[in-house]
Amino acid sequence: MTYTVAAVIGLVAAVVVDLFVLRTRLVLGRVFWCTYPIILGFQLLSNGILTGRGVVLYDPAAILGTRLVHAPVEDLVFGFALILTTLSVWLWLPSRSAGSADTVEADSTRD
């Protein structure tokens, strides 16, 4: 499997998790898209440093070949998937634990 295929699979999985599994729907909100350029800027900075100095190397046969700030464009896709999944879980967890706390509280009032 190439890095390109893995990045696309990661992107599709992240969007499915956001929209259908956790239902946080971040990709449909304006706030996400207004703040994503901040994350993207730091991603390009760190990717540029790591790939430009040779800390991270890519097999040319596993990527498309197009680079942005020394890093393959697949890094942007993969990074987007990681950020989206992390933020979706971050938003979902408090609602899940709040629901659990309500259940525990309701159960304790029955005694």
CNS distance restraints for C-alpha pairs under 8 A (distance, minus, plus):
assign (resid   1 and name CA) (resid   5 and name CA) 6.38 0.50 0.50
assign (resid   1 and name CA) (resid   6 and name CA) 6.80 0.50 0.50
assign (resid   1 and name CA) (resid  62 and name CA) 7.84 0.50 0.50
assign (resid   2 and name CA) (resid   6 and name CA) 6.31 0.50 0.50
assign (resid   2 and name CA) (resid  61 and name CA) 7.78 0.50 0.50
assign (resid   2 and name CA) (resid  62 and name CA) 4.48 0.50 0.50
assign (resid   2 and name CA) (resid  63 and name CA) 6.63 0.50 0.50
assign (resid   3 and name CA) (resid   7 and name CA) 6.01 0.50 0.50
assign (resid   3 and name CA) (resid  62 and name CA) 5.38 0.50 0.50
assign (resid   3 and name CA) (resid  63 and name CA) 5.75 0.50 0.50
assign (resid   3 and name CA) (resid  74 and name CA) 7.01 0.50 0.50
assign (resid   4 and name CA) (resid   8 and name CA) 6.30 0.50 0.50
assign (resid   4 and name CA) (resid  62 and name CA) 6.79 0.50 0.50
assign (resid   4 and name CA) (resid  63 and name CA) 5.56 0.50 0.50
assign (resid   4 and name CA) (resid  64 and name CA) 6.80 0.50 0.50
assign (resid   4 and name CA) (resid  74 and name CA) 5.74 0.50 0.50
assign (resid   5 and name CA) (resid   9 and name CA) 6.13 0.50 0.50
assign (resid   6 and name CA) (resid  10 and name CA) 6.04 0.50 0.50
assign (resid   7 and name CA) (resid  11 and name CA) 6.13 0.50 0.50
assign (resid   7 and name CA) (resid  74 and name CA) 6.03 0.50 0.50
assign (resid   7 and name CA) (resid  75 and name CA) 7.55 0.50 0.50
assign (resid   7 and name CA) (resid  77 and name CA) 5.87 0.50 0.50
assign (resid   7 and name CA) (resid  78 and name CA) 4.77 0.50 0.50
assign (resid   7 and name CA) (resid  81 and name CA) 7.89 0.50 0.50
assign (resid   8 and name CA) (resid  12 and name CA) 6.23 0.50 0.50
assign (resid   8 and name CA) (resid  77 and name CA) 7.03 0.50 0.50
assign (resid   8 and name CA) (resid  78 and name CA) 7.49 0.50 0.50
assign (resid   9 and name CA) (resid  13 and name CA) 6.06 0.50 0.50
assign (resid  10 and name CA) (resid  14 and name CA) 6.03 0.50 0.50
assign (resid  10 and name CA) (resid  78 and name CA) 6.42 0.50 0.50
assign (resid  10 and name CA) (resid  81 and name CA) 5.80 0.50 0.50
assign (resid  10 and name CA) (resid  82 and name CA) 7.92 0.50 0.50
assign (resid  11 and name CA) (resid  15 and name CA) 6.29 0.50 0.50
assign (resid  11 and name CA) (resid  77 and name CA) 6.52 0.50 0.50
assign (resid  11 and name CA) (resid  78 and name CA) 6.61 0.50 0.50
assign (resid  11 and name CA) (resid  80 and name CA) 7.18 0.50 0.50
assign (resid  11 and name CA) (resid  81 and name CA) 4.78 0.50 0.50
assign (resid  12 and name CA) (resid  16 and name CA) 6.18 0.50 0.50
assign (resid  13 and name CA) (resid  17 and name CA) 6.08 0.50 0.50
assign (resid  13 and name CA) (resid  81 and name CA) 7.84 0.50 0.50
assign (resid  14 and name CA) (resid  18 and name CA) 6.10 0.50 0.50
assign (resid  14 and name CA) (resid  81 and name CA) 5.28 0.50 0.50
assign (resid  14 and name CA) (resid  82 and name CA) 7.46 0.50 0.50
assign (resid  14 and name CA) (resid  84 and name CA) 6.29 0.50 0.50
assign (resid  14 and name CA) (resid  85 and name CA) 5.35 0.50 0.50
assign (resid  15 and name CA) (resid  19 and name CA) 5.99 0.50 0.50
assign (resid  15 and name CA) (resid  27 and name CA) 7.55 0.50 0.50
assign (resid  15 and name CA) (resid  81 and name CA) 7.65 0.50 0.50
assign (resid  15 and name CA) (resid  84 and name CA) 7.58 0.50 0.50
assign (resid  15 and name CA) (resid  85 and name CA) 7.95 0.50 0.50
assign (resid  16 and name CA) (resid  20 and name CA) 5.42 0.50 0.50
assign (resid  16 and name CA) (resid  21 and name CA) 6.57 0.50 0.50
assign (resid  17 and name CA) (resid  21 and name CA) 4.60 0.50 0.50
assign (resid  17 and name CA) (resid  22 and name CA) 5.78 0.50 0.50
assign (resid  17 and name CA) (resid  23 and name CA) 7.36 0.50 0.50
assign (resid  17 and name CA) (resid  85 and name CA) 7.12 0.50 0.50
assign (resid  17 and name CA) (resid  88 and name CA) 7.81 0.50 0.50
assign (resid  18 and name CA) (resid  22 and name CA) 5.60 0.50 0.50
assign (resid  18 and name CA) (resid  23 and name CA) 5.56 0.50 0.50
assign (resid  18 and name CA) (resid  24 and name CA) 5.47 0.50 0.50
assign (resid  18 and name CA) (resid  25 and name CA) 5.41 0.50 0.50
assign (resid  18 and name CA) (resid  26 and name CA) 6.59 0.50 0.50
assign (resid  18 and name CA) (resid  27 and name CA) 7.50 0.50 0.50
assign (resid  18 and name CA) (resid  84 and name CA) 7.33 0.50 0.50
assign (resid  18 and name CA) (resid  85 and name CA) 6.85 0.50 0.50
assign (resid  18 and name CA) (resid  88 and name CA) 5.78 0.50 0.50
assign (resid  19 and name CA) (resid  23 and name CA) 4.76 0.50 0.50
assign (resid  19 and name CA) (resid  24 and name CA) 6.29 0.50 0.50
assign (resid  19 and name CA) (resid  25 and name CA) 4.85 0.50 0.50
assign (resid  19 and name CA) (resid  26 and name CA) 7.69 0.50 0.50
assign (resid  19 and name CA) (resid  27 and name CA) 7.84 0.50 0.50
assign (resid  22 and name CA) (resid  88 and name CA) 7.07 0.50 0.50
assign (resid  22 and name CA) (resid  89 and name CA) 7.42 0.50 0.50
assign (resid  22 and name CA) (resid  92 and name CA) 6.44 0.50 0.50
assign (resid  24 and name CA) (resid  88 and name CA) 5.85 0.50 0.50
assign (resid  24 and name CA) (resid  91 and name CA) 6.93 0.50 0.50
assign (resid  24 and name CA) (resid  92 and name CA) 6.66 0.50 0.50
assign (resid  25 and name CA) (resid  29 and name CA) 7.02 0.50 0.50
assign (resid  25 and name CA) (resid  88 and name CA) 7.90 0.50 0.50
assign (resid  26 and name CA) (resid  32 and name CA) 6.09 0.50 0.50
assign (resid  26 and name CA) (resid  84 and name CA) 7.58 0.50 0.50
assign (resid  26 and name CA) (resid  88 and name CA) 6.94 0.50 0.50
assign (resid  27 and name CA) (resid  32 and name CA) 6.60 0.50 0.50
assign (resid  27 and name CA) (resid  33 and name CA) 7.36 0.50 0.50
assign (resid  27 and name CA) (resid  84 and name CA) 7.99 0.50 0.50
assign (resid  29 and name CA) (resid  33 and name CA) 6.94 0.50 0.50
assign (resid  30 and name CA) (resid  34 and name CA) 6.05 0.50 0.50
assign (resid  31 and name CA) (resid  35 and name CA) 6.17 0.50 0.50
assign (resid  32 and name CA) (resid  36 and name CA) 5.90 0.50 0.50
assign (resid  33 and name CA) (resid  37 and name CA) 7.40 0.50 0.50
assign (resid  35 and name CA) (resid  39 and name CA) 7.14 0.50 0.50
assign (resid  36 and name CA) (resid  40 and name CA) 6.10 0.50 0.50
assign (resid  37 and name CA) (resid  41 and name CA) 6.02 0.50 0.50
assign (resid  38 and name CA) (resid  42 and name CA) 6.65 0.50 0.50
assign (resid  39 and name CA) (resid  43 and name CA) 6.10 0.50 0.50
assign (resid  40 and name CA) (resid  44 and name CA) 6.08 0.50 0.50
assign (resid  40 and name CA) (resid  76 and name CA) 7.80 0.50 0.50
assign (resid  41 and name CA) (resid  45 and name CA) 6.25 0.50 0.50
assign (resid  42 and name CA) (resid  46 and name CA) 6.14 0.50 0.50
assign (resid  43 and name CA) (resid  47 and name CA) 5.89 0.50 0.50
assign (resid  43 and name CA) (resid  76 and name CA) 7.78 0.50 0.50
assign (resid  43 and name CA) (resid  79 and name CA) 7.54 0.50 0.50
assign (resid  44 and name CA) (resid  48 and name CA) 5.74 0.50 0.50
assign (resid  44 and name CA) (resid  68 and name CA) 7.76 0.50 0.50
assign (resid  44 and name CA) (resid  69 and name CA) 6.47 0.50 0.50
assign (resid  44 and name CA) (resid  71 and name CA) 7.85 0.50 0.50
assign (resid  45 and name CA) (resid  49 and name CA) 6.29 0.50 0.50
assign (resid  45 and name CA) (resid  69 and name CA) 7.73 0.50 0.50
assign (resid  46 and name CA) (resid  50 and name CA) 6.15 0.50 0.50
assign (resid  47 and name CA) (resid  51 and name CA) 5.87 0.50 0.50
assign (resid  47 and name CA) (resid  52 and name CA) 7.85 0.50 0.50
assign (resid  47 and name CA) (resid  69 and name CA) 7.37 0.50 0.50
assign (resid  47 and name CA) (resid  70 and name CA) 7.36 0.50 0.50
assign (resid  47 and name CA) (resid  71 and name CA) 5.83 0.50 0.50
assign (resid  47 and name CA) (resid  75 and name CA) 7.93 0.50 0.50
assign (resid  48 and name CA) (resid  52 and name CA) 5.35 0.50 0.50
assign (resid  48 and name CA) (resid  68 and name CA) 7.99 0.50 0.50
assign (resid  48 and name CA) (resid  69 and name CA) 4.96 0.50 0.50
assign (resid  48 and name CA) (resid  70 and name CA) 5.23 0.50 0.50
assign (resid  48 and name CA) (resid  71 and name CA) 5.97 0.50 0.50
assign (resid  49 and name CA) (resid  53 and name CA) 5.97 0.50 0.50
assign (resid  50 and name CA) (resid  54 and name CA) 6.31 0.50 0.50
assign (resid  50 and name CA) (resid  55 and name CA) 5.08 0.50 0.50
assign (resid  50 and name CA) (resid  56 and name CA) 5.68 0.50 0.50
assign (resid  51 and name CA) (resid  55 and name CA) 5.86 0.50 0.50
assign (resid  51 and name CA) (resid  56 and name CA) 5.02 0.50 0.50
assign (resid  51 and name CA) (resid  57 and name CA) 6.39 0.50 0.50
assign (resid  51 and name CA) (resid  70 and name CA) 5.80 0.50 0.50
assign (resid  51 and name CA) (resid  71 and name CA) 5.81 0.50 0.50
assign (resid  52 and name CA) (resid  69 and name CA) 7.78 0.50 0.50
assign (resid  52 and name CA) (resid  70 and name CA) 5.42 0.50 0.50
assign (resid  52 and name CA) (resid  71 and name CA) 7.63 0.50 0.50
assign (resid  58 and name CA) (resid  62 and name CA) 7.28 0.50 0.50
assign (resid  58 and name CA) (resid  63 and name CA) 7.41 0.50 0.50
assign (resid  59 and name CA) (resid  63 and name CA) 6.96 0.50 0.50
assign (resid  60 and name CA) (resid  64 and name CA) 7.62 0.50 0.50
assign (resid  60 and name CA) (resid  65 and name CA) 6.52 0.50 0.50
assign (resid  63 and name CA) (resid  72 and name CA) 6.94 0.50 0.50
assign (resid  63 and name CA) (resid  74 and name CA) 7.18 0.50 0.50
assign (resid  64 and name CA) (resid  72 and name CA) 7.42 0.50 0.50
assign (resid  64 and name CA) (resid  73 and name CA) 7.77 0.50 0.50
assign (resid  64 and name CA) (resid  74 and name CA) 7.74 0.50 0.50
assign (resid  65 and name CA) (resid  72 and name CA) 6.44 0.50 0.50
assign (resid  66 and name CA) (resid  72 and name CA) 5.75 0.50 0.50
assign (resid  66 and name CA) (resid  73 and name CA) 6.04 0.50 0.50
assign (resid  67 and name CA) (resid  71 and name CA) 5.07 0.50 0.50
assign (resid  67 and name CA) (resid  72 and name CA) 4.18 0.50 0.50
assign (resid  67 and name CA) (resid  73 and name CA) 5.48 0.50 0.50
assign (resid  68 and name CA) (resid  72 and name CA) 6.21 0.50 0.50
assign (resid  68 and name CA) (resid  73 and name CA) 6.20 0.50 0.50
assign (resid  71 and name CA) (resid  75 and name CA) 6.66 0.50 0.50
assign (resid  72 and name CA) (resid  76 and name CA) 7.74 0.50 0.50
assign (resid  73 and name CA) (resid  77 and name CA) 6.89 0.50 0.50
assign (resid  74 and name CA) (resid  78 and name CA) 6.07 0.50 0.50
assign (resid  75 and name CA) (resid  79 and name CA) 5.77 0.50 0.50
assign (resid  76 and name CA) (resid  80 and name CA) 6.02 0.50 0.50
assign (resid  77 and name CA) (resid  81 and name CA) 6.36 0.50 0.50
assign (resid  78 and name CA) (resid  82 and name CA) 6.29 0.50 0.50
assign (resid  79 and name CA) (resid  83 and name CA) 6.13 0.50 0.50
assign (resid  80 and name CA) (resid  84 and name CA) 5.98 0.50 0.50
assign (resid  81 and name CA) (resid  85 and name CA) 6.05 0.50 0.50
assign (resid  82 and name CA) (resid  86 and name CA) 6.07 0.50 0.50
assign (resid  83 and name CA) (resid  87 and name CA) 6.05 0.50 0.50
assign (resid  84 and name CA) (resid  88 and name CA) 5.98 0.50 0.50
assign (resid  85 and name CA) (resid  89 and name CA) 6.18 0.50 0.50
assign (resid  86 and name CA) (resid  90 and name CA) 6.05 0.50 0.50
assign (resid  87 and name CA) (resid  91 and name CA) 6.16 0.50 0.50
assign (resid  88 and name CA) (resid  92 and name CA) 6.08 0.50 0.50
assign (resid  89 and name CA) (resid  93 and name CA) 5.93 0.50 0.50
assign (resid  90 and name CA) (resid  94 and name CA) 7.42 0.50 0.50
assign (resid  91 and name CA) (resid  95 and name CA) 7.30 0.50 0.50
assign (resid  92 and name CA) (resid  96 and name CA) 6.30 0.50 0.50
assign (resid  93 and name CA) (resid  97 and name CA) 6.17 0.50 0.50
assign (resid  94 and name CA) (resid  98 and name CA) 5.89 0.50 0.50
assign (resid  95 and name CA) (resid  99 and name CA) 6.15 0.50 0.50
assign (resid  96 and name CA) (resid 100 and name CA) 6.34 0.50 0.50
assign (resid  97 and name CA) (resid 101 and name CA) 6.13 0.50 0.50
assign (resid  98 and name CA) (resid 102 and name CA) 6.25 0.50 0.50
assign (resid  99 and name CA) (resid 103 and name CA) 6.27 0.50 0.50
assign (resid 100 and name CA) (resid 104 and name CA) 6.20 0.50 0.50
assign (resid 101 and name CA) (resid 105 and name CA) 6.04 0.50 0.50
assign (resid 102 and name CA) (resid 106 and name CA) 6.00 0.50 0.50
assign (resid 103 and name CA) (resid 107 and name CA) 6.07 0.50 0.50
assign (resid 104 and name CA) (resid 108 and name CA) 6.19 0.50 0.50
assign (resid 105 and name CA) (resid 109 and name CA) 6.46 0.50 0.50
assign (resid 106 and name CA) (resid 110 and name CA) 6.91 0.50 0.50
assign (resid 107 and name CA) (resid 111 and name CA) 7.59 0.50 0.50
